[in-house]
Amino acid sequence: MNEDWIHPSFLVDWLEDSDYHVILCQGIHNGMLGVWKPIDCQYEILRLQYHDGFPNGLHLLDPVLTADKFEYLCAVADISLPSFKFPLVHCNTELNQILQSLKQFLEKFKQYDSAEKNNFIIKAPYVQNQQGFKMKFFSTYDSFLPILHSIYTHQNGAINKPNVRSIDVFPYLIVQPRIGNKTKAK
C-alpha cells in the first residue's frame, strides 16, 4: 500500500487507471482496519463494476470479498447461530424500533444453548481475531444498554487511533446467543 493513500479511493483510482485489475484478498480492507474504514472500502470498490478484471460486476458484492460477517450468516442461516443485526448509523426515531426488536430477540433466545452468566455476545463485521473490536458479553437487555452507550461515546481502544469510536468504523454490530460448549463452532 502506498503510504500516501489515506483513503481507499486512492487505491481504486490507481486500479481504474490500469488496463486490468485483480484483487486476491478477502476483503480489500483486510489488514487495513484502523487505516481505512471498511464501509469506505466497500463503497469505493463498487466503482470497479465495469472495469476489466476480477472481481467486477456482481462479484464485487460477494460477502467473501467484502468480508461482511452478517452476509455470511444470512447465506448459511439454517446452520448458524441466530443473529441480530444492530445498525449503528440511524436516526433517533429508528433507535426505539431497533431496541424493541432487540428486546424481542433477546427474550426469544435467552435460553438458547448456554448455561453461561453472560449468554449473549456482541461482534463486529470485518473483524478477525478481535483485531479492531473486542467482543463484548452481556446477559440482559438492561446490561446491553451501557455497552451500547460506550460504543457510541468512547474511543475504540482496539483500533489504536485517537478519537475514533466503533460507530466511526462499523456500520452495524451482530448480537448472538453464546453456545454453552466452550469449543467454538461456526
C-alpha positions as CSV (number, residue, x, y, z in Angstrom):
1,M,0.0,0.0,0.0
2,N,1.3,3.4,-0.9
3,E,1.7,5.4,2.3
4,D,0.1,8.5,0.7
5,W,-3.1,6.6,0.1
6,I,-5.1,7.9,3.0
7,H,-8.4,6.7,1.7
8,P,-9.4,3.6,-0.3
9,S,-10.4,5.9,-3.2
10,F,-6.7,6.3,-4.0
11,L,-6.3,2.5,-4.5
12,V,-9.4,2.3,-6.7
13,D,-8.3,5.3,-8.7
14,W,-5.0,3.5,-9.3
15,L,-6.8,0.3,-10.3
16,E,-9.1,2.2,-12.7
17,D,-6.0,3.7,-14.4
18,S,-4.8,0.2,-15.2
19,D,-5.9,-1.9,-18.1
20,Y,-6.9,-4.8,-15.9
21,H,-7.2,-5.4,-12.1
22,V,-7.0,-8.5,-9.9
23,I,-7.9,-8.4,-6.2
24,L,-6.8,-11.6,-4.4
25,C,-7.5,-10.8,-0.8
26,Q,-10.5,-11.5,1.4
27,G,-11.9,-8.0,1.9
28,I,-9.9,-5.1,0.5
29,H,-9.7,-3.7,4.0
30,N,-8.2,-6.9,5.4
31,G,-5.2,-5.8,7.4
32,M,-6.1,-2.2,6.9
33,L,-8.5,-1.8,9.8
34,G,-7.7,1.4,11.5
35,V,-6.2,2.8,8.3
36,W,-9.4,2.7,6.2
37,K,-13.0,2.3,7.2
38,P,-14.5,-1.0,6.0
39,I,-17.6,0.8,4.8
40,D,-15.5,3.2,2.7
41,C,-13.7,0.3,1.2
42,Q,-17.0,-1.4,0.2
43,Y,-18.3,1.8,-1.3
44,E,-15.1,2.6,-3.3
45,I,-14.6,-0.9,-4.7
46,L,-18.0,-0.8,-6.3
47,R,-16.5,1.7,-8.8
48,L,-14.8,-1.2,-10.4
49,Q,-18.1,-2.7,-11.5
50,Y,-17.4,-2.1,-15.2
51,H,-13.6,-2.2,-15.2
52,D,-11.8,-5.1,-16.9
53,G,-10.6,-7.5,-14.3
54,F,-11.6,-9.6,-11.3
55,P,-13.7,-9.1,-9.3
56,N,-16.1,-6.9,-11.2
57,G,-19.9,-6.8,-11.7
58,L,-21.9,-8.7,-9.1
59,H,-18.7,-10.4,-7.8
60,L,-17.9,-7.1,-6.0
61,L,-20.9,-7.7,-3.7
62,D,-19.7,-11.2,-2.7
63,P,-19.5,-11.5,1.1
64,V,-16.2,-13.3,0.9
65,L,-14.7,-10.3,-0.9
66,T,-16.3,-7.8,1.4
67,A,-15.7,-10.0,4.5
68,D,-19.2,-9.0,5.7
69,K,-19.9,-11.4,8.6
70,F,-23.7,-10.8,8.6
71,E,-24.0,-11.6,5.0
72,Y,-22.1,-14.9,5.7
73,L,-24.6,-15.6,8.4
74,C,-27.6,-14.9,6.1
75,A,-26.1,-17.2,3.5
76,V,-26.0,-20.1,6.0
77,A,-28.9,-19.1,8.3
78,D,-30.2,-22.6,8.6
79,I,-27.0,-23.9,10.1
80,S,-25.7,-20.9,12.0
81,L,-26.5,-19.2,15.3
82,P,-29.5,-16.9,15.4
83,S,-28.1,-13.4,14.7
84,F,-29.4,-9.9,15.2
85,K,-28.0,-7.0,13.1
86,F,-27.8,-3.9,15.2
87,P,-27.3,-0.9,12.9
88,L,-25.1,1.8,14.4
89,V,-26.0,4.6,12.0
90,H,-29.6,5.6,12.2
91,C,-31.9,8.4,13.2
92,N,-33.2,8.6,16.7
93,T,-36.7,7.6,15.7
94,E,-35.4,4.3,14.4
95,L,-33.4,3.6,17.5
96,N,-36.6,2.8,19.6
97,Q,-37.7,0.3,16.9
98,I,-34.3,-1.3,16.8
99,L,-34.1,-1.6,20.5
100,Q,-37.6,-3.0,20.7
101,S,-36.7,-5.7,18.1
102,L,-33.5,-6.4,20.0
103,K,-35.6,-6.9,23.2
104,Q,-37.7,-9.5,21.4
105,F,-34.6,-11.3,20.0
106,L,-33.0,-11.4,23.5
107,E,-36.2,-12.8,25.0
108,K,-36.6,-15.4,22.3
109,F,-33.0,-16.7,22.6
110,K,-32.2,-16.1,26.3
111,Q,-32.0,-19.8,27.0
112,Y,-30.6,-20.9,23.6
113,D,-27.8,-23.2,24.4
114,S,-26.0,-21.5,27.3
115,A,-25.6,-22.0,31.0
116,E,-23.3,-19.0,30.9
117,K,-23.9,-16.0,33.1
118,N,-23.3,-13.7,30.1
119,N,-25.3,-15.6,27.5
120,F,-25.1,-13.1,24.6
121,I,-22.2,-11.8,22.6
122,I,-21.6,-8.7,20.5
123,K,-19.4,-9.0,17.5
124,A,-18.4,-6.6,14.7
125,P,-18.3,-7.2,11.0
126,Y,-15.0,-7.2,9.1
127,V,-13.0,-8.3,12.2
128,Q,-10.8,-11.3,12.6
129,N,-9.4,-12.4,16.0
130,Q,-10.9,-9.4,17.7
131,Q,-8.5,-7.1,15.8
132,G,-10.3,-3.8,15.7
133,F,-13.2,-4.7,18.0
134,K,-13.1,-6.7,21.2
135,M,-16.1,-9.0,21.7
136,K,-18.4,-8.0,24.4
137,F,-20.7,-10.2,26.5
138,F,-24.0,-9.4,28.3
139,S,-26.9,-11.3,29.8
140,T,-30.0,-8.9,29.7
141,Y,-31.3,-6.0,27.7
142,D,-30.6,-3.7,30.7
143,S,-26.9,-4.9,30.7
144,F,-26.7,-4.3,27.0
145,L,-27.6,-0.6,27.2
146,P,-24.4,0.6,29.0
147,I,-22.3,-1.4,26.5
148,L,-24.2,0.3,23.6
149,H,-23.7,3.7,25.3
150,S,-19.9,3.1,25.5
151,I,-19.8,2.0,21.8
152,Y,-21.3,5.4,20.9
153,T,-19.3,7.5,23.2
154,H,-15.9,6.0,24.0
155,Q,-12.9,5.7,21.8
156,N,-12.3,2.2,20.3
157,G,-9.1,1.2,22.0
158,A,-8.7,-1.8,19.8
159,I,-8.1,0.4,16.7
160,N,-5.4,2.5,18.5
161,K,-6.4,5.7,16.8
162,P,-7.3,8.7,18.8
163,N,-10.8,10.0,18.8
164,V,-12.2,7.1,16.8
165,R,-15.3,5.3,18.1
166,S,-16.6,2.0,17.0
167,I,-19.5,3.8,15.2
168,D,-17.0,5.7,13.1
169,V,-15.7,2.4,11.7
170,F,-18.5,-0.2,11.7
171,P,-22.0,0.3,10.2
172,Y,-23.5,-2.4,12.5
173,L,-22.9,-4.9,15.2
174,I,-24.0,-8.5,15.5
175,V,-25.7,-9.9,18.6
176,Q,-25.8,-13.6,19.0
177,P,-26.6,-16.1,21.8
178,R,-23.5,-17.8,23.2
179,I,-23.2,-21.5,22.9
180,G,-22.7,-23.5,26.1
181,N,-19.9,-25.6,24.7
182,K,-16.5,-23.8,25.0
183,T,-15.3,-25.2,21.7
184,K,-16.1,-22.6,19.1
185,A,-18.3,-23.8,16.3
186,K,-19.0,-21.7,13.3
